[in-house]
Amino acid sequence: MEKSMSLEAQGLVPRRSSISRRSHIALFALTAFLAVVFFYQSLVLDHLDISHRPLGAKGHPDFDKVQQCSIDNLKSDTWFLDNAVPIKPEEFLERRDRLAKALDKNGVDAFILEPGYTFQYYGNISQVDWEPWEPEERPFLMLVMPQTSDEGEVTAQTAFLSPAFEAGRVRMLGIPSREEELDIVAWEEHWNPYTTLRESHLFKDIEEPVLMADEEIRDYIVRGLGKFGFTTVGLTPEAELVRQTKSRAEVELLRAVNTGTVQAVRAMRPCLVPGLTEDEVTTILDNSMLSIGFSLFFNIVLFEEHGALPHGGFVTGGAQLTYDTMVVIDVGAHYLGYSSDICRSFLIDPPCDHFKTKDPLAQEKDDVWHIVLDAQAAAAAAFKPNASAASIDIAARSVIEDAGYGYGFTHRLGHGIGIKAHESPYLNKWNKDVLLQAGMTFTDEPGIYLEGRFGVRHEDIYLVTEGGEAELLSGPLARGLREP
């Protein structure tokens, strides 16, 4: 009797080879490994709680979620607005009185200006319904003239030169005045406005009137005044000092808008994720500031080598964010007529605590970041009454030069700030004749820019005080690359 043969022996099914057995073992090992990896990842993600990192489908940034994250963070606490109130009408009159005293000291008959920042400063900038009056070809001028009482007190007389058909509109502007009616010299379209002013009641008793022209007034107006009976002179230090020294109300407005702008950057940063572009980050920050009532002024967002040019260049805004990107944001806004101008340089949060960068510039970025912070601190310590504007710049510049990066600090240290983001005095190393006084406010913004690699700048706002120690007006200083 023949022995029965298995199907394998008959060749009807393939034999289980040792190779097949090894494949099964390898497949089992791979499956076990992946299970461990997924389990570990879930533990890490749970531990890190990265739900604040808004990613959309396939890992692309979810712009709307990032935007909402930034707004929610910022609006959760707007403590910086608590002490900000509009400038009272009385303060505008006080400003003009201070200006009148300066004019009297300088032997000038009137200060003359047209619509712009200076006009707003003396004519009411905080009025919500104030209608902006853009400079046009028809001269509309404001004049502040010193008048002396019988007791010898110098106060301001305010008058206006206006096209006759616009006089009613001028009266509607709500410009603070001690008089019931504004003093308006009206000129018809077929008249010479400068001759009309010269022959008006304002100057009829002055043989050779001298006018101090505001720095913003247009040249053709100055030439017209000079041609028809006036002598014009430029700003004097005494006149500039009126705007340079800030009242307590102005200080609180500057504190509010600058601290709020810094807080907007800080609120946004934890929400940022890789893949966002410079333009997208700009929009996110703009919308965040709008959400708390700020009006937009400027916003420069630069990634990596783009930040090596202090104000950017011919960039498209399309550079994408990574975990290693040095972000430089120079941004300003307006609130109740006052300006912010701050800058922060930072990295976004890594995906996990044990993240290891492969960026060859990582250490230099950290070093440069701290050198710039030290330079900013040196300048802040130098903000004292009677110090020269040059000495503040030199204090910061010396720190950067001593660290070997002097070639990379390519601009002045800072400038005054108020209703304009850039006001005098200017902090540069040749400005040795201008001495700081209590009440002046300045930006402190050293930087190091390494072309083709990255840039770093820190910018905060300081008030010069009588006591000698400058007062910070932009909230807590930056503390680290991820704590701007």
C-alpha positions as CSV (number, residue, x, y, z in Angstrom):
1,M,0.0,0.0,0.0
2,E,1.4,3.3,-1.0
3,K,2.0,5.9,1.7
4,S,-0.1,8.9,1.4
5,M,1.8,12.1,0.5
6,S,1.1,15.6,1.8
7,L,0.1,18.3,-0.6
8,E,3.5,19.9,0.0
9,A,5.3,16.7,-0.9
10,Q,3.3,16.4,-4.0
11,G,4.3,19.9,-5.0
12,L,0.8,21.2,-5.0
13,V,1.4,24.0,-2.5
14,P,4.7,25.9,-1.9
15,R,6.9,25.0,1.0
16,R,7.2,27.3,4.0
17,S,10.7,28.5,3.6
18,S,13.0,30.0,6.2
19,I,12.8,33.3,4.3
20,S,9.0,33.4,4.7
21,R,9.3,32.8,8.4
22,R,11.9,35.7,8.7
23,S,9.5,38.0,6.8
24,H,6.8,37.3,9.2
25,I,9.1,38.0,12.1
26,A,10.3,41.3,10.5
27,L,6.7,42.4,9.8
28,F,5.7,41.7,13.4
29,A,8.8,43.7,14.7
30,L,7.9,46.7,12.5
31,T,4.3,46.7,13.6
32,A,5.4,46.6,17.2
33,F,7.9,49.5,16.6
34,L,5.3,51.7,15.0
35,A,2.9,51.0,17.8
36,V,5.5,52.2,20.3
37,V,6.2,55.3,18.3
38,F,2.6,56.3,18.0
39,F,2.1,55.6,21.7
40,Y,5.1,57.8,22.6
41,Q,3.9,60.6,20.3
42,S,0.5,60.6,21.9
43,L,2.2,60.9,25.3
44,V,4.4,63.8,24.1
45,L,1.5,65.6,22.5
46,D,-0.6,65.3,25.5
47,H,2.2,66.5,27.7
48,L,3.0,69.5,25.4
49,D,-0.7,70.5,24.8
50,I,0.0,72.0,21.4
51,S,-3.6,72.7,20.8
52,H,-2.7,76.4,20.5
53,R,-0.8,75.6,17.3
54,P,-3.5,76.0,14.6
55,L,-2.7,73.6,11.7
56,G,-5.2,72.9,9.0
57,A,-5.5,70.0,6.6
58,K,-2.2,68.2,5.8
59,G,-0.3,70.3,8.3
60,H,-0.8,73.7,6.5
61,P,-1.3,76.7,8.7
62,D,-5.0,77.4,9.5
63,F,-4.8,81.2,9.1
64,D,-8.3,81.9,10.6
65,K,-7.4,79.9,13.8
66,V,-4.0,81.7,14.1
67,Q,-5.8,85.0,13.7
68,Q,-8.5,84.2,16.3
69,C,-5.8,82.8,18.7
70,S,-3.9,86.1,18.5
71,I,-7.0,88.3,19.0
72,D,-8.2,86.2,21.9
73,N,-4.9,86.4,23.6
74,L,-4.6,90.2,23.2
75,K,-8.2,91.0,24.3
76,S,-8.0,88.7,27.3
77,D,-6.4,91.6,29.3
78,T,-6.2,95.2,28.0
79,W,-4.9,96.7,31.3
80,F,-2.6,98.9,29.3
81,L,-5.6,101.1,28.3
82,D,-6.8,101.8,31.8
83,N,-5.2,105.2,32.2
84,A,-5.4,106.5,28.7
85,V,-7.9,109.3,28.2
86,P,-8.2,112.0,25.5
87,I,-6.3,115.2,25.9
88,K,-8.6,117.8,27.5
89,P,-9.4,121.0,25.6
90,E,-7.6,123.1,28.3
91,E,-4.3,121.4,27.5
92,F,-4.4,122.6,23.9
93,L,-4.7,126.2,25.2
94,E,-1.8,125.6,27.6
95,R,0.3,124.4,24.7
96,R,-0.3,127.5,22.8
97,D,0.5,129.6,25.8
98,R,3.8,127.9,26.2
99,L,4.5,128.4,22.5
100,A,3.6,132.1,22.8
101,K,6.1,132.5,25.6
102,A,8.8,130.9,23.4
103,L,7.8,133.3,20.5
104,D,8.0,136.3,22.8
105,K,11.4,135.2,24.0
106,N,12.6,134.9,20.4
107,G,11.2,138.2,19.3
108,V,8.8,136.6,16.8
109,D,5.3,138.0,16.0
110,A,3.6,134.7,15.1
111,F,4.0,131.0,14.6
112,I,2.4,129.8,11.4
113,L,1.4,126.3,10.4
114,E,-0.9,124.4,8.1
115,P,-2.9,121.1,8.5
116,G,-0.6,118.3,9.7
117,Y,0.8,116.9,12.9
118,T,1.7,120.2,14.4
119,F,-1.7,121.6,13.6
120,Q,-3.3,118.6,15.3
121,Y,-1.0,119.1,18.3
122,Y,-2.1,122.7,18.9
123,G,-5.6,122.4,17.5
124,N,-7.1,119.2,19.1
125,I,-6.0,115.7,18.0
126,S,-8.1,113.6,20.4
127,Q,-11.5,114.7,19.2
128,V,-13.2,111.6,17.8
129,D,-15.2,113.5,15.3
130,W,-12.4,115.8,14.2
131,E,-12.4,116.1,10.5
132,P,-8.9,115.8,8.9
133,W,-8.1,118.7,6.7
134,E,-5.6,117.7,4.1
135,P,-3.2,120.5,2.8
136,E,-4.3,121.7,-0.6
137,E,-3.5,124.5,-3.0
138,R,-5.6,127.0,-1.2
139,P,-3.7,128.1,2.0
140,F,-5.5,127.4,5.2
141,L,-3.2,128.5,8.0
142,M,-3.2,128.6,11.8
143,L,-1.4,131.5,13.6
144,V,-0.3,131.5,17.2
145,M,0.7,135.0,18.4
146,P,2.1,136.2,21.7
147,Q,0.1,138.8,23.6
148,T,1.1,140.5,26.8
149,S,-1.3,141.6,29.5
150,D,-1.0,144.7,31.6
151,E,0.4,142.5,34.3
152,G,3.1,141.3,31.9
153,E,1.7,137.8,31.4
154,V,2.3,136.3,27.9
155,T,-0.6,134.2,26.5
156,A,-1.5,133.0,23.1
157,Q,-3.8,134.7,20.6
158,T,-5.0,132.3,17.9
159,A,-6.2,133.2,14.5
160,F,-6.8,131.5,11.1
161,L,-6.3,132.4,7.5
162,S,-9.0,130.5,5.5
163,P,-10.6,130.6,2.0
164,A,-13.9,132.5,2.5
165,F,-16.1,129.7,1.4
166,E,-14.5,127.3,3.9
167,A,-14.9,129.6,7.0
168,G,-18.0,127.8,8.1
169,R,-16.2,124.5,7.9
170,V,-13.4,125.9,10.0
171,R,-15.8,126.9,12.8
172,M,-17.2,123.4,12.8
173,L,-13.8,121.8,13.6
174,G,-14.3,122.3,17.3
175,I,-10.8,123.8,17.8
176,P,-10.4,124.8,21.5
177,S,-10.6,128.5,22.0
178,R,-11.0,131.0,24.9
179,E,-13.2,133.1,22.6
180,E,-16.8,132.3,21.6
181,E,-15.9,132.8,17.9
182,L,-12.7,131.8,16.2
183,D,-10.7,134.7,14.7
184,I,-10.8,134.0,11.0
185,V,-9.2,136.1,8.3
186,A,-11.1,135.1,5.1
187,W,-9.8,135.5,1.6
188,E,-11.8,135.3,-1.6
189,E,-10.6,133.0,-4.4
190,H,-9.6,136.0,-6.6
191,W,-7.6,137.7,-3.8
192,N,-4.0,137.2,-2.8
193,P,-4.1,135.3,0.5
194,Y,-0.8,136.6,1.7
195,T,-1.6,140.2,1.0
196,T,-5.0,139.6,2.7
197,L,-3.2,138.4,5.8
198,R,-0.6,141.2,5.8
199,E,-3.3,143.9,5.6
200,S,-5.6,142.2,8.2
201,H,-6.2,143.4,11.8
202,L,-3.6,140.9,13.0
203,F,-0.6,142.7,11.5
204,K,-1.7,146.2,10.5
205,D,0.1,147.8,13.5
206,I,3.3,145.7,13.0
207,E,5.8,147.4,10.7
208,E,7.9,144.3,9.8
209,P,6.2,141.2,11.0
210,V,8.3,138.1,11.7
211,L,6.8,134.7,11.3
212,M,8.2,131.4,12.5
213,A,7.3,128.7,10.0
214,D,6.5,125.2,11.2
215,E,8.8,122.5,9.8
216,E,5.9,120.9,8.0
217,I,4.7,123.9,6.1
218,R,5.1,123.8,2.4
219,D,7.8,125.8,0.7
220,Y,5.5,127.7,-1.7
221,I,3.6,129.1,1.2
222,V,6.7,130.3,3.0
223,R,7.9,131.9,-0.3
224,G,4.5,133.6,-0.7
225,L,4.6,135.1,2.8
226,G,8.1,136.3,2.2
227,K,7.2,137.9,-1.1
228,F,4.3,139.9,0.3
229,G,5.5,141.6,3.4
230,F,6.6,139.0,6.0
231,T,10.0,137.9,7.2
232,T,10.0,134.1,7.9
233,V,12.4,132.2,10.2
234,G,12.8,128.6,11.1
235,L,12.0,126.8,14.4
236,T,14.1,127.7,17.4
237,P,15.0,125.3,20.2
238,E,12.6,127.1,22.6
239,A,9.7,126.5,20.2
240,E,10.7,122.9,19.5
241,L,10.8,122.3,23.3
242,V,7.1,122.8,23.6
243,R,6.3,119.6,21.7
244,Q,9.4,117.8,22.9
245,T,8.5,117.8,26.6
246,K,5.4,115.8,27.3
247,S,2.6,116.4,29.8
248,R,1.5,113.6,32.1
249,A,-1.6,113.0,29.9
250,E,0.6,112.6,26.9
251,V,2.9,110.2,28.8
252,E,-0.1,108.0,29.7
253,L,-1.2,107.9,26.0
254,L,2.2,107.0,24.9
255,R,2.4,104.3,27.5
256,A,-1.0,102.9,26.4
257,V,-0.3,102.7,22.7
258,N,3.3,101.5,22.9
259,T,2.6,98.9,25.6
260,G,-0.4,97.8,23.7
261,T,1.6,97.4,20.5
262,V,4.2,95.3,22.4
263,Q,1.4,93.2,23.9
264,A,-0.1,92.6,20.5
265,V,3.2,91.1,19.3
266,R,3.5,89.0,22.4
267,A,-0.1,87.8,22.1
268,M,0.4,86.7,18.5
269,R,3.8,84.9,18.9
270,P,2.6,81.7,20.7
271,C,-0.1,81.3,17.9
272,L,2.4,81.3,15.0
273,V,3.2,78.1,13.2
274,P,5.6,77.1,10.5
275,G,4.5,77.8,6.9
276,L,3.0,81.3,7.6
277,T,4.3,84.0,5.3
278,E,5.6,87.5,6.2
279,D,2.4,89.0,4.6
280,E,0.2,86.7,6.7
281,V,1.9,87.5,9.9
282,T,1.5,91.2,9.0
283,T,-2.2,90.8,8.5
284,I,-2.6,88.8,11.8
285,L,-0.9,91.5,13.8
286,D,-2.8,94.3,12.0
287,N,-6.2,92.7,12.8
288,S,-5.2,92.1,16.4
289,M,-4.4,95.7,16.9
290,L,-7.6,96.8,15.2
291,S,-9.5,94.5,17.6
292,I,-8.5,96.7,20.6
293,G,-9.3,100.1,18.9
294,F,-5.8,101.0,17.6
295,S,-5.6,102.5,14.1
296,L,-2.9,101.1,11.8
297,F,0.2,103.1,11.0
298,F,3.0,100.8,9.7
299,N,3.9,97.2,10.1
300,I,7.2,95.7,8.8
301,V,7.5,91.9,9.3
302,L,10.8,90.4,8.1
303,F,12.0,86.8,8.2
304,E,15.7,85.7,8.5
305,E,17.9,87.4,5.9
306,H,15.2,89.9,5.1
307,G,15.6,91.3,8.6
308,A,19.2,92.2,7.8
309,L,17.8,95.3,6.1
310,P,16.4,97.4,9.0
311,H,13.2,98.5,7.1
312,G,13.2,95.6,4.6
313,G,13.8,95.9,0.9
314,F,12.5,94.4,-2.3
315,V,10.9,91.5,-0.6
316,T,7.7,89.9,-1.6
317,G,6.4,89.1,1.8
318,G,6.2,85.4,0.8
319,A,9.1,84.1,2.9
320,Q,7.8,81.2,5.1
321,L,8.2,80.8,8.8
322,T,10.2,77.9,10.3
323,Y,11.2,76.9,13.8
324,D,14.6,78.4,13.2
325,T,13.5,81.7,11.6
326,M,14.6,84.9,13.2
327,V,11.5,87.2,13.0
328,V,11.9,90.9,13.2
329,I,8.8,93.0,13.6
330,D,8.9,96.8,13.5
331,V,5.4,98.1,14.0
332,G,3.6,101.3,14.9
333,A,-0.1,102.2,15.6
334,H,-2.1,105.2,16.7
335,Y,-4.4,105.6,19.7
336,L,-6.2,108.8,20.6
337,G,-3.8,110.7,18.4
338,Y,-0.5,109.3,19.8
339,S,2.0,107.0,18.1
340,S,3.7,103.7,18.9
341,D,7.0,102.6,17.4
342,I,8.3,99.3,18.8
343,C,10.4,96.4,17.5
344,R,10.8,92.8,18.6
345,S,13.0,90.0,17.4
346,F,12.2,86.4,18.2
347,L,11.8,82.7,17.3
348,I,8.5,80.9,17.5
349,D,8.0,78.0,20.0
350,P,9.6,74.7,19.1
351,P,7.3,71.6,18.5
352,C,8.6,70.0,21.7
353,D,10.9,70.5,24.6
354,H,13.6,68.2,23.2
355,F,13.6,69.9,19.8
356,K,17.2,70.2,18.4
357,T,17.9,72.8,15.8
358,K,20.0,72.1,12.8
359,D,20.4,75.8,12.1
360,P,24.2,76.6,11.8
361,L,23.4,80.2,12.8
362,A,21.5,79.3,16.0
363,Q,24.3,80.1,18.5
364,E,25.2,83.4,16.7
365,K,21.5,84.4,16.7
366,D,21.3,83.9,20.4
367,D,24.6,85.8,21.0
368,V,23.6,88.7,18.8
369,W,20.1,88.9,20.4
370,H,21.7,89.3,23.9
371,I,24.3,91.8,22.7
372,V,21.6,94.0,21.3
373,L,19.7,93.7,24.6
374,D,22.8,94.8,26.5
375,A,23.2,97.8,24.2
376,Q,19.6,98.8,24.8
377,A,20.1,98.6,28.5
378,A,23.3,100.7,28.3
379,A,21.4,103.5,26.4
380,A,18.5,103.3,28.9
381,A,20.9,103.9,31.8
382,A,22.2,107.0,30.0
383,F,18.8,108.7,29.6
384,K,19.4,111.6,32.1
385,P,18.6,115.3,32.1
386,N,21.4,117.4,30.6
387,A,23.0,114.3,28.9
388,S,23.6,115.0,25.2
389,A,21.6,113.3,22.5
390,A,24.9,112.0,21.1
391,S,25.9,110.3,24.4
392,I,22.9,108.1,24.4
393,D,23.7,106.7,21.0
394,I,27.4,106.3,21.9
395,A,26.4,104.3,25.1
396,A,24.6,101.7,23.0
397,R,27.1,101.7,20.1
398,S,30.0,101.1,22.4
399,V,28.5,97.8,23.6
400,I,28.0,96.6,20.1
401,E,31.4,97.7,18.9
402,D,33.1,96.0,21.9
403,A,31.4,92.8,20.9
404,G,32.8,93.0,17.4
405,Y,29.6,93.9,15.6
406,G,30.1,97.6,15.2
407,Y,29.9,97.3,11.4
408,G,26.4,95.8,11.8
409,F,24.8,98.7,13.7
410,T,23.9,100.8,10.7
411,H,21.5,103.5,11.9
412,R,21.1,106.0,14.8
413,L,20.0,104.8,18.2
414,G,16.6,106.5,18.3
415,H,14.4,109.6,18.1
416,G,11.7,111.5,19.9
417,I,8.2,110.2,19.8
418,G,4.8,111.7,20.4
419,I,1.9,112.4,18.0
420,K,4.4,111.6,15.3
421,A,6.4,108.3,15.5
422,H,9.6,110.3,14.5
423,E,10.1,113.6,16.3
424,S,13.1,115.6,17.4
425,P,15.5,115.4,19.2
426,Y,17.3,112.6,17.3
427,L,19.8,110.3,19.0
428,N,22.8,110.1,16.8
429,K,26.5,110.4,17.7
430,W,27.0,113.8,16.1
431,N,24.1,115.5,17.9
432,K,26.2,116.8,20.7
433,D,24.6,120.2,21.2
434,V,21.1,119.0,22.1
435,L,20.7,118.2,25.8
436,L,18.0,116.0,27.1
437,Q,15.4,117.4,29.5
438,A,12.9,115.8,31.8
439,G,9.6,115.1,30.0
440,M,11.2,114.1,26.7
441,T,10.3,110.7,25.3
442,F,12.5,108.6,23.1
443,T,12.8,105.3,21.2
444,D,15.8,103.1,22.3
445,E,16.4,100.8,19.3
446,P,19.8,99.4,18.8
447,G,20.3,96.7,16.2
448,I,22.8,94.4,14.5
449,Y,22.2,93.5,10.8
450,L,24.2,90.7,9.1
451,E,23.4,90.9,5.4
452,G,22.5,87.6,3.9
453,R,21.9,86.0,7.3
454,F,19.6,87.8,9.8
455,G,19.0,90.9,11.8
456,V,18.1,91.7,15.4
457,R,16.6,94.9,16.8
458,H,15.0,95.7,20.1
459,E,12.9,98.9,20.4
460,D,11.3,100.3,23.5
461,I,10.1,103.8,24.6
462,Y,11.6,105.7,27.5
463,L,10.7,108.9,29.4
464,V,13.5,111.2,30.7
465,T,12.7,112.0,34.4
466,E,13.8,114.6,36.9
467,G,15.1,111.9,39.2
468,G,17.5,110.7,36.6
469,E,16.3,107.1,36.0
470,A,14.4,106.8,32.8
471,E,10.9,105.4,32.9
472,L,9.9,102.6,30.5
473,L,6.7,103.3,28.6
474,S,6.4,100.2,26.5
475,G,5.8,97.5,29.2
476,P,8.2,94.8,30.3
477,L,11.4,94.4,28.3
478,A,12.3,91.5,26.1
479,R,13.8,88.6,28.1
480,G,14.8,86.0,25.6
481,L,14.6,84.8,22.0
482,R,11.2,83.3,22.8
483,E,10.2,85.9,25.4
484,P,10.1,89.1,23.4
